[in-house]
Amino acid sequence: MASTAPPIQLLQSAVAAYRAGDWASARARLDEAVASGADGDADAWALLAASCVRLGDHAAAGTAADRALVLNARSLRGALAKADVLAAQGAHREANFYFNAFVKLAGAAPSLPPDLAEGLRRARAAQDRIAAGMQGLLDGALEDAGYSAGASDRRFTHALDILTGRKQPYLQQPQALYYPELPNIQFYPRDQFPWMDAVEAATDDMTAELNAILEDRSAFAPYLQTQPGMPSRPDYPLVDSMDWSSCFLSKDGRETANAARCPRTMAALKDAPLCRVKARSPQIMFSQLKAGAHIQPHTGFVNTRLTCHLPLIVPPDCEFRVGNEVRAWERGKCWAFDDTIEHEARNGSDRARVVLIFDIWRPELSEEERALVATLLEAIDAYAPRTVSWD
């Protein structure tokens, strides 16, 4: 027989029973409530689903959770109950979808009642179990297929790491010009740049020229400098700091006096496809990072170029991160990376680190595209001349 108590009274009684751990009474009151007028109440259905999960009635819990989520797609108890039901049924992939949704919603909540706080801990543990189980299954299947993390395709390994949560995807985020349809590659394969052989072969010559310049303290200046009339970054510790300094051989597309002091360095770059844009690039510099310094995560301005590093003075415990890949500099080993993908640098040693940095056109751009991009950037600068570097 249907209850004669008002739905609100039944709901209040159900909540009290649920909080007391009397799942059977909570379920009975909630069944009565939805039958007598509370069938449009998402919270009532979600609490009913949670009570049924506690009682082990997963069929009823699933039905109630579905109803709760139809009425409110962001129902915390509804999502958690649905995840619990699917996990009990062995539908781990589907369960993980709801566990992920619950963790995301619950993690954004300013506070949680005790049952949901406990549910959040349980959901995270379930995520870990499901991820471990999936990882084991994937490892077995891929091993049978001949996969080896060190020898198989690097791009597949990257995709696998992102899928399994070992890494997160990082995308191009240029601050000025975004050129579409260019691949999102953190570090480019070295074999794409045969001209780097000549650059690396000149490592000793470049280091000799660098050492002579290092004796002239005035040759280096802070890489980031306060510009009069422009906003400053008081929160950024390396502004106006010699902890991160540079000696430009070419700045904003024009060779400096230091280029004449480094003829072998400049000659080694003669075959590099330097990014040439009037009053903008190429930028060629010795970049010095003092002991203990940290260049915070940041992105570059245009994704039509790549940035190259040739390490010249590299003490141990120095690392460079682009996206989710961390590398240590090796003296004389050149690399090219996309600086519009978030990157940062650290010097954990007790000595300075110095690398040669220069920018090149992205290899995917045709000669026509390079000319048009250069014209575009030069026209922008002609209309609004820069007072600060875009690099």
N, C-alpha and C positions, 0 to 999 in steps of 0.2 A: 504494500500500500504506500502511495506517495506521502512524503512528509508534509505536515501542515506548518512546519516552521518556515519563516521567511528565509530566502536564499542567503541573505547577508548574515543571519544568525548561524546558519549551517556552515558557511565559510569561516566565520570566526571560530566556531567549535572545531572545524577541521584543522585550522592553523594551530590552535592550541594543542590538539592531539599530535600533530606532526612535530611540533617543537618538543613535545614530551617523549617522542620516539614511539608513540602508539600508532604505528602505520595502519593497522587494520581499522581502527576507529576513524582515522583521518580519511581513509579511502571510503568508508561507509558514508561519512558526512558529505564528502565531495561527490559521490555518486548521487546522493539525494539532491545536492545543490544544483548540479548540472541538469538533473531531471525536472527540477522545479523552477527553472528560470535563469540559471547562471551559465547556460550553454554557450553564450557569447563572451564569456570571461576567459581570456587567455591564461591569466594567472591561476584560475581554478583548474583548468585542464592540465597546466604544467605541474601543479602541486599533486594532482591525481596521478600523473605519469610518474612523478618522483616517488609517491607512496607505493605504486604498483611495482616499481623497480625494487624497492626495499623488501617487498613481499615476494619477489621472485616471479611475479606474473608479467612476463615480458610481452606477451601478446596484448594484454590490456594496456600496458605501459606504452607500447608502440603506437597504439590507436590514439591514446590520450596525448602523447607527445606530438603526433602529426596534427591533431586538432589545435593544440596550443600554438604550433609554429605557423599554421595557416592564419590564425588570428593575430599573431605577433611574431614575425620572422626573427626578431631579436630576443626572444624569450630565453633567458639563461637556463632555467630549469627544464624547459622544453628541449633545448639543444643537448643538455647534459643527459637527460633521460633517453633521448633518441640515440645518442652515442653509446650509452650503456647497453641498450637493447641490441643494437647492431653488433657490438663487441661480444655479447653473450651468444649471438647467433653465428659468430665466426666470420661476419662480414667486416673484416678489419679495414679494408680500404675505405668503405663507406663510413665506418665508425670513426676513422681518423679525420674524415671531412668534418663531422660534427664536433669531435673533440677539438679540432683546430678552431672552429667557429666559436665554441664555448670559451676556449682559452683567450681568444682575441677579444671577445666581448667582456669577459670577466676581468681581464687584465686592464681594461679601460675604465672599469667601474671604480668610483672613489672608495667604496667600502662594500663588503659582502657579508651577508648573514652567515652564521657558522656552517650550515649545511653546504652552502655554495663555496665557502672558503675551503672546506674539506674536499668538495668536488673539484675545485681548481687543482689542488695537489694531486688528487687521484687522476684527473684528466692528463696532467703533465706526465705522470708516471705511465699512464696508458699510452700516451704518444711515444714515449721512449721505448716501451715494450714493442709497440707496433713497428716503429722505425727499425729497431734491432732485428725483429723478425723479418721485415722486408729486406733489410740489408743482407741478412744471411741467405735469403732466397735468391736475391739478385747476384750475390757473390758466387753462389754455386752455379747458377745458370750461366753467368758470364765466363766463369772459369771453364765450364764445359765447352763454351763456344770459342775458347782460346784467348780470352781477354787477359791482358796483363797491364796493370796501371802504369808501369814504367816504359813499356814497349809499344802499347797500342796507341791508336790515334789520340793525340793530345786534346782535340776538341771534344771527342766522345767522353774522355775522362772528366773534362770540365763540366759537361752536361750532367754526367752521373753525380758529380759532387754537389751540384746545385739541386738536383732532384732529391738527393738523400739528405740535404740540409747541412752538409759539411762546408758548403760555401754559399754565398748569396750572389745573385746577379747584380752587376754594376753596369750601368748604361752611360753612353755619352751624354754629358751635360755642359755643352759649351755655353759660356756666358754671353757671347755675342752672336756669332754666325753658326747656325746649324745647317749643315749640308746633308740632305737626305740620301738614304740608300747606300751609306757607307758601312762596311762591316764593323761590328762592335768587338774589336780585338784589343786586349790589354797590352801585352808585349807581342810584337810582330816576330815571326820566325826569322832567325838570323840569316837563313839561306836565301831570303828574298832580296838581300842587299849585298851582292858580290863586291861592290865598290868599298864596303867596309873593310875588306882585306887590307887595302892601302892605308886606311885610317889606323887600323890596329898596328900595322907594321911600323908606323911612325911614333908609337907610344914613347919610346926612349927619347927621341928627338923632342917631342912635345914636352915631356917631363923636364928636360934640360932647360927649355925656354921658360917653362912655368917656374922652375926654381929660381931663375934669374929675376923674374918679375916679383916673386914672393919677397925678395930682398928689398923691394921698393914698396913700403907700406902704403904709399899714396895711390898705388895702382888698383887697389881693391876698395870698394865702397859698399855700404849696405845695399842688399838687393832690393829690399822694400824701404822706400823713403817717404816721409811725410811731404805732401805737396801743398804749397800755400793755396788757400781757398778751396781745397778739396776735403771731403770727409776723411777722417783718419780712423784707424782701427786700434783704439786703446786696449782692446781685449787681446790683441795679437802681439805676443812678446817679441817678435823678430823685426817689427817696424823700427827703422833707424838703428838696427843692431848689427854689429860686425860679426855676430855669431853666424849669420848667413850673409855672405858678401860675394861680390862678383867683380871680375875684371873682364870688361867687354873688349873683344877684338873686332866685332861688328855689332853695332847697336842701331836699331831701327833702320836697318838696311844700309848703313854707312860704316865703312871701316874706320876704326879709331886709330889713334897713334900707337896703341899697343899691338896692332896688327903688324906694323913694321918691325916690332921687336920679336915677333914670332913667325918668321917667314916659313919655317918648316911646318908649323902647325897649319898655316893657311894653305900651303901647297898640298898637304895631305887631304884637304877637303875639296880639291879641284874637281873631282868626279862625283861628288855628292850632289844629289838633286836639291840643292838648297832652296828653301821657300823664299822667293824673291818678290817682295811687295814694297813699292816705294814708300819710304818713311816708316816702314813697319818691320820688315825682315829682309835678310836673315838676321837672326840673333846668334852670335857666336861668343861664348864666354867661358872663362874658367870660373867655376862655382865652388866656393869654399864653405863648408859647414863645420863649425868649431865643435870641439869635444862637448858632448852632452846636449847638443842642440837638437831640436825637433821641429821640422817643417810640418805644420798641421795639415790635415786633409783639405784639399782644394781641387778645383778644376780649371782648365785653361779656357781660352776665349773662342777659338775657332777650331772646328774638327776637320779642316781641310789640310792640316799639316800633322806631322809626327815630330816628336822630340827625341833626340838621340843623346845618349850619354857614352862618353869614353872615360872610364875611371883611370886616373893617373896616380893619385896618392890615396890609398885606401887602407886604413888601419882595420883591425878586426872589429867585429861587433857593430858594423854599419849595415843598415838595411833600408830597402826601398820597396814600398807597396804601391801597386797599381791595381785598383779594384780588389779582387780577393786573392791576388798572387803577390807573394813577398819574395824578393830576391836580395842576395848580397852582392854588392859590387865586386868585380874581380878586375884587378889591374890589367889594362890592355884588352878587355873584352867589351866590345861595343854592343849596345842594344838600342832599339827604337820602340817607343810606346806612344799610346794615344793619351795626351795630357788632358783631354776633356772627360776622361774617366777619373773618378776620384783617386788621388794619389797623395802620398806623404813620405817623408824621409826622416830617418833617425841616425844620429851618430852616438852610439853608446860607448865609444872608446875614450881614451884620454888624449887623443891627438886629432888634428884637423883632417878632414876628408876633402879632396879636391877632384872634381870631374870636369872634363870638357863637355859643354852642352851646345848643341846646334839644332836648328829646325829644318826639316825637309818637307817637300810636298808628299802627300799621301800617294802611294803607288797606284791607287785605283783611279786617280784623276787623269784625264787626257790632257794633252797640251792645250787644247782649246779651253777646257774647264779651268786649268790653272791660270790662263791669261784672263779669262772672264772673272774669276774670283779675285785676282789681283786688281783688276779694274774696279770691281765693286768696292773692295776695301779702300782703295785709293780715293774713290769718289766720296765715300763716307767721310774719310779724313779731310778731304778738301772742303766739305760742307761744315764739318764740326771737328776742327783740329784737336788732337788729343793733348791733354796736359799731363796724363799719366800713361804709363806703359800698358798695353793690352796683353802683355805676355807674362 
